[in-house]
């Protein structure tokens, strides 16, 4: 045999052996971990339970897109932009609630004027509302839980952003 033929044969054998090894490894992995199926959501390893939002089937106010000023003597002064959900554990940045329910949010602001409320859906769709904040301090805004998954909400005023609050709709 010539030197070229021998190298070609050895190369073909090496490629064939590599393909067999890859196929064996892939077939073993596919039994445990199906390919191309990422987990739907990360597993929550935090032992702290997610607070349950206090939610309602129906409310008597003009639900979305309306801020309601709250004069609460028990709340600390609103000195920044923040957003919280009303939960069974008090006001919280993280909550969970059933689908198709209304949840009370507390928007704290020390500013007055136009406000943009932003909601990021689990599929990354972004929905915005333009609101008018006539009263600095604490304002309630109703949130409707219409899609299952984790939603992120925040608001902006005069180039300043609030914190992000997250609600898990189940």
N, C-alpha and C positions, 0 to 999 in steps of 0.2 A: 504494500500500500504506500501511496505517496504521502508526504507530510501534510499536504493540504486536505486530503480526504480524511485522514486520521483526525485532524483538528475539527473538521466539519462534523464527523460522527460523534466525537466527544462533546461538542457544543450541543448537538441535537439531544443527546442523552441527558446532559445537564439541564437543558430547557424542559424536557419531558419530566424528569424527576422533580424539578421545581413546580411544575404545573400540578403534579399529583399531590405534592405536599400542601400546596395552596388549597386545592380542592378538599383535601381531608380536613384541613384546619377550618375552612369555611363551613363545611357540613356540620362539624362539631359545634361551632359558634352559632349557627342558624337555629339549632335546636333550643339553645338557651336564650339567645337574643335575636329576635327576628330582624332582618336587615331593613334599613330605611324607615323604621318606626320609632321616632324619638318619643320619650315620655310625654304625655299630654301636659303635665305640669310638674314642676319639681316636688319631690316629697318633702313635706314640712317636718324637719327633724327637731324643730323647736318644741319642747314639751309644754310651753305656755299656750293655752287655748286661745283661739281668735275670739275676741268679744262678739257677742251677738247684738246686731243693731236692733233698736226698738223700732219696729216697722208697723205700718198700717195698711189695710186693704184700700181704704178710701179716706180722704181728708176733706175738710170743709173750706180750705183756702184755695186760692188760684195757683195751685201746685208749682209747676216749673216756671222759670224766668221771672219770678217775683221775690225780692228780698223783703223780709219782715224784720224790722228793728226789734231787738230784745233788750229790755232794761232789767238786767239781772244783778241785784246787789251782791250775790254770792260769787260772781265771776271776777277774776282779777282784771285790772285795766287792760284794754286791748292796745298794745304798743307795737305791734308788728302785723304782718299779714299771715294768717294761719287758717286752716280748715280742719274741722273735726266732725266725726259722726257721733250721734247719740246712741250709746250702747248700754247693755246691762251692767257694764263696769264703769259707767260715767262717759265723759266725752273722750273719744279716742281717734287716733289716726288710722287705725286698722279695725275693720268690722266685717261681719258676714251677715247675709240676710237671704231669705227666699226670693225667688224670681217673682216679678209682678207685684212688688210691694213698694210703698213710699217710706223713705227714711229721712229723718231730720238731720241737716248738716248745720254746723255753726261756722260762719265765716267771720273771722275777727280781723278788723282793719282799723288803722289809725288815719286812713285817708278817706276822702270824699270824692265822688265823681264816677266816670265810666269804669266798668269792671268787665273783664273777659273771663268767663268760666269755661274751663277746658276739661273734657272727659276723654280719656284714652281707653278704648274698648280692648278686650282680650285679643282680638284679631288685628290690633294696631290702628283701627279706624279712629279718627279724631273728630269729636263733635264740640263745637264752641257755641256759647251764648253770650250776647252782649247785654249787660245789665247796668243799671244805674244805682250806685250806692249813695243815697242821699244822707245817710246817717253813719258817721264813723262809729266804731264800737263793735257790738255784737249784732249780727244779722243772721236770721235763719233762712235757709234755702232748702226746698224739698227736692230729694233725689229719687228718681223712679228706677227701680232695678229691673230692667227689661231684657237683659241678655245674661246667660250663665257664663261665669268666669270671673277673673280678677280685673276690676276696673280701677284706673288711677284717675283721680280728680285733683285739680288745683285751680287757682285763679291768678290773674295778673291785673295790676293797677299801676298806671304811670311808670311803666318799665320795671316794676318790681314784681317778683313772683312769690306766691305763698309756698308753704310746704306742700308736699304731695300726700294725699290721703288715699288709702286703698280699701276697696270693698269687694269681698268675695261673694258673688251672687251664686247661690246653690239651688 
